[in-house]
């Protein structure tokens, strides 16, 4: 497809975590990007702090995990005090972080926590350090024009700092990650259906707490969903060690949450810009006048909304991320993570199509795959919202609402049922829950198995540069030569690995116990697993013909 040599490939509107991750992914794959934010300065505030284990794995792929890890902290239990505080020891809640050992298939088993202000700073630093790209502040996408079949998007961008001047610029692609008031979503004509829960509204803010109790736990007076005050420290000692600009060694920043069912939200709203009145409200609710507060960073009224779009884009225009494509309850810590997963799902497909290596239809699977996953996520987090805020008295005094199950770690997210996912080894009898792992039922077939081939798709200029082949042998490389000859015609640089512990088989074929036992004993044949650039399995095939069938679905 013809492209202007002087045209920037992708405009990304919105510089939150999803926009920043999208930029990093596209730049890594050789596309040029421009990322803009309508705000005149970078946003402050704690907001979505949890980074789930599956997202940590994706950050490892992206090359930013070391920085994120150094800038974040681990599990924080909840210490619940009486309201007002009567001096009694707190009730310890959400202290259920399991004592686990890292495994090959789950190298990160629990979430990390980092304020979004610092999360974004880490990603911006990576963007600048690795690619020399900076976020352009004070620039807002006003509108775009894109005709079906055309090879560009014309975007009108307004300067919100200098006299509201505008510029019209052409790009090959547009990704809207602007959040709640997404111009991209509105122009796409997406439906944005869902529900609002104004009865669970509360005040969310950030303030300096000068005499806190360290950063090892969250403090709550009362019961969320009724009357409560919550403090969550930013845990910035981790980031200070890593020289994150937004943090200092003795960080006193603290997230504060006020909920009170017998208070009108309108009255709480009057506290958002009045530091002294807000502090007095905290004193009145908690009974703790010994707390010393510094400056108010910011505060706003928040009301839960649960909704999602019916499509994630079309043509050369796509949306991604929290509030732009889906709005959710914060319970469960899935929203920001799901937005990052949006970016990973979209970026590899857009890159292949842009380079002329894949058909335009590949991008249609972005909507198909993400709609199912986001829908399932919203159901699960809404259930937690009910337990934590809407009906806490029915959840054992909020204990159940503070409990987070295995699915929240996002290990089981899958795209089975997608038009670009195949399983010739054990086709599912029915479409699985997109948030759960494959069932453990045994397969009726028991073919011999000697080799597991893993094809890791990358991005390049042709199949030989977009696919990396790894042959994993369980015991001995007896079948390597024949497999190498079969693959060598199209794929160069095949890696050979001895899997003496059987890790590869257990991970990729966990749903087929017979394969595991035969694999360990040494049989005949092979199973081929194609792993997509977003870390998801694209196909499990019994032979190379199955692989070629899959590649025909993805590549031109």
C-alpha positions, 0 to 999 in steps of 0.5 A, spaced: 500 500 500 502 506 498 505 511 503 508 518 504 515 517 506 514 524 510 508 521 514 508 519 521 505 512 521 501 512 527 498 518 531 496 515 538 491 520 542 492 519 549 499 518 553 496 514 559 499 507 560 495 504 554 498 510 549 505 509 552 505 501 551 502 502 544 507 507 542 513 502 545 510 496 541 510 500 535 516 503 535 519 496 537 517 494 531 519 499 526 513 504 525 514 511 527 509 514 532 507 521 535 503 521 541 499 527 544 496 529 550 491 534 551 493 536 558 498 541 559 502 537 564 503 530 566 497 528 570 498 526 578 494 521 582 495 514 584 489 511 581 489 504 578 495 501 581 495 494 580 499 490 575 497 483 575 502 477 573 500 476 566 501 484 565 508 483 568 509 477 563 508 482 557 512 487 560 518 482 560 516 481 553 516 489 552 523 490 556 520 495 561 519 490 567 526 491 570 524 499 571 517 497 573 519 492 578 524 497 581 518 502 581 513 498 584 511 494 591 508 488 593 502 486 596 499 490 601 494 487 606 488 491 609 488 494 616 481 495 618 480 500 624 473 502 628 470 508 625 471 512 629 477 509 632 477 507 639 484 505 639 483 497 638 487 493 634 485 493 627 482 487 623 487 484 618 484 483 611 486 481 604 492 478 608 491 472 603 498 473 599 500 466 598 507 463 599 508 461 592 515 459 589 516 461 582 514 456 576 517 456 569 510 457 566 508 462 572 514 466 573 510 472 577 504 470 581 502 476 585 501 483 583 505 489 583 503 496 585 505 502 583 501 509 582 499 511 575 503 517 576 509 513 577 507 508 572 507 513 566 513 516 568 517 509 568 514 508 561 515 515 558 522 514 561 523 508 557 520 511 551 525 517 551 531 513 553 530 507 548 527 511 542 528 518 543 520 519 543 517 524 547 509 525 549 507 532 546 503 535 551 497 540 550 495 537 544 488 535 543 485 530 537 479 534 535 477 530 529 479 525 524 477 524 517 478 517 514 475 514 507 474 507 506 479 504 502 484 510 503 491 509 505 491 515 511 487 518 516 487 526 516 487 528 524 485 535 526 489 537 532 488 543 537 494 546 541 490 547 548 496 551 551 497 556 545 491 560 543 487 554 541 491 554 534 490 547 530 494 543 525 491 538 520 496 532 519 496 525 515 498 519 518 497 512 516 493 510 522 490 513 528 489 509 535 485 513 540 487 512 548 484 518 550 480 516 556 473 517 558 471 523 552 474 519 547 473 523 540 476 517 536 470 512 540 465 518 538 467 518 531 467 511 530 460 511 532 461 505 537 455 504 542 458 504 549 452 501 553 453 499 560 450 501 567 452 506 572 452 506 580 451 513 583 449 510 589 456 507 590 460 514 589 465 516 593 471 521 593 478 519 591 484 524 592 491 524 593 494 528 599 501 528 603 500 524 610 506 527 614 506 522 620 503 515 616 505 508 619 510 506 613 508 503 606 506 496 608 499 496 609 492 500 607 489 503 612 481 503 613 476 506 618 469 503 617 466 499 611 467 501 604 460 502 601 457 505 608 461 510 611 469 509 611 476 513 610 481 509 606 489 511 606 493 507 601 501 509 601 504 510 594 510 506 596 515 510 593 521 508 596 522 503 591 521 508 585 526 513 589 531 508 589 530 508 581 530 515 580 523 516 578 522 523 577 515 523 580 518 521 587 522 523 593 526 518 598 521 520 603 515 520 599 509 522 603 504 521 598 497 517 600 491 516 596 485 517 600 478 515 599 472 517 603 465 514 602 459 515 606 452 513 604 449 518 609 452 524 605 450 527 599 455 527 593 454 534 592 457 536 599 463 531 598 464 535 592 465 541 595 471 538 599 475 536 593 478 543 592 478 545 599 484 542 603 482 544 610 475 542 609 477 535 607 482 534 612 476 536 617 472 531 614 477 526 615 478 527 622 470 527 623 470 520 620 476 517 623 476 520 630 484 521 628 486 528 630 493 526 631 494 525 623 498 530 620 497 532 613 501 536 608 498 539 601 492 536 597 495 534 591 488 533 588 481 530 589 474 528 585 468 525 586 468 518 582 461 514 581 462 507 578 460 505 571 461 499 567 460 499 560 464 497 553 464 498 546 461 494 541 467 494 536 474 496 537 475 500 531 475 499 523 479 501 517 485 505 520 482 507 526 482 504 533 481 505 540 484 501 546 484 502 553 480 504 560 474 509 559 476 509 551 474 502 550 471 500 556 469 502 563 469 498 569 469 498 577 476 498 580 475 492 584 479 487 581 484 491 578 483 489 571 481 495 568 488 498 566 491 491 565 486 490 560 488 496 556 495 494 556 492 487 553 488 491 548 495 494 546 499 488 545 493 485 541 492 491 536 500 492 535 502 486 532 496 486 527 497 493 525 505 492 524 504 486 520 498 489 516 502 496 515 508 492 512 504 489 507 505 482 511 498 480 513 491 482 510 487 487 512 482 482 515 487 480 520 485 487 524 478 485 524 480 479 530 482 485 534 475 486 536 473 479 536 478 477 541 477 483 545 470 484 546 469 477 549 475 478 554 473 485 556 465 482 557 468 477 561 472 481 565 466 486 567 462 481 569 467 478 574 469 485 577 462 487 577 461 481 582 466 484 586 463 491 586 457 488 589 461 485 594 465 491 596 461 497 595 454 496 593 452 490 598 458 489 603 453 487 608 451 481 604 459 479 603 461 477 610 463 485 612 466 486 606 471 480 607 469 477 601 469 483 597 477 484 599 478 476 596 481 476 590 481 469 586 486 466 581 482 468 575 484 476 577 491 474 576 489 474 568 493 467 567 487 464 564 485 469 558 485 466 552 482 467 545 479 460 543 474 461 538 477 467 535 477 466 527 485 466 527 486 461 533 486 453 531 487 447 535 488 441 531 490 437 537 484 438 542 479 442 539 474 445 544 467 442 545 465 448 546 467 456 547 471 456 553 470 462 558 475 467 556 478 468 563 479 461 564 485 456 563 483 450 558 479 444 562 483 438 565 479 433 561 483 428 558 483 427 550 481 421 547 486 421 542 493 418 544 498 420 538 505 419 540 509 425 541 517 426 540 518 433 539 514 440 541 516 445 536 514 453 538 514 458 533 515 465 536 512 470 531 516 476 531 515 482 526 520 483 520 519 483 512 518 476 510 516 470 514 523 468 515 524 474 519 517 474 522 517 467 525 523 464 529 522 456 530 525 453 536 525 445 537 524 442 544 526 435 545 524 431 551 530 427 551 534 426 545 534 430 539 533 424 534 528 427 530 531 434 529 534 433 523 528 431 519 524 437 522 530 441 521 530 439 513 522 440 513 523 447 516 529 449 513 526 451 506 523 457 509 525 458 516 533 460 518 536 460 525 532 454 528 534 453 535 534 447 539 533 446 546 533 440 550 527 440 555 529 434 560 525 437 566 518 436 561 516 444 562 515 445 555 510 439 554 506 441 561 505 448 559 503 448 552 499 441 553 496 441 560 490 440 557 492 433 554 495 428 560 496 423 555 501 427 551 504 429 557 506 422 559 507 419 552 512 426 551 516 424 558 516 416 555 518 418 548 514 417 543 514 418 535 511 425 532 511 432 534 506 437 536 507 444 533 505 450 538 505 457 535 506 463 540 503 470 537 507 476 539 502 478 544 504 471 548 498 468 546 497 461 543 495 462 536 495 454 534 497 447 536 498 443 530 499 436 529 504 437 523 507 442 519 501 442 514 497 445 520 502 450 521 502 452 514 494 453 514 495 457 520 500 462 517 495 462 511 490 465 516 495 470 518 500 472 513 499 474 505 
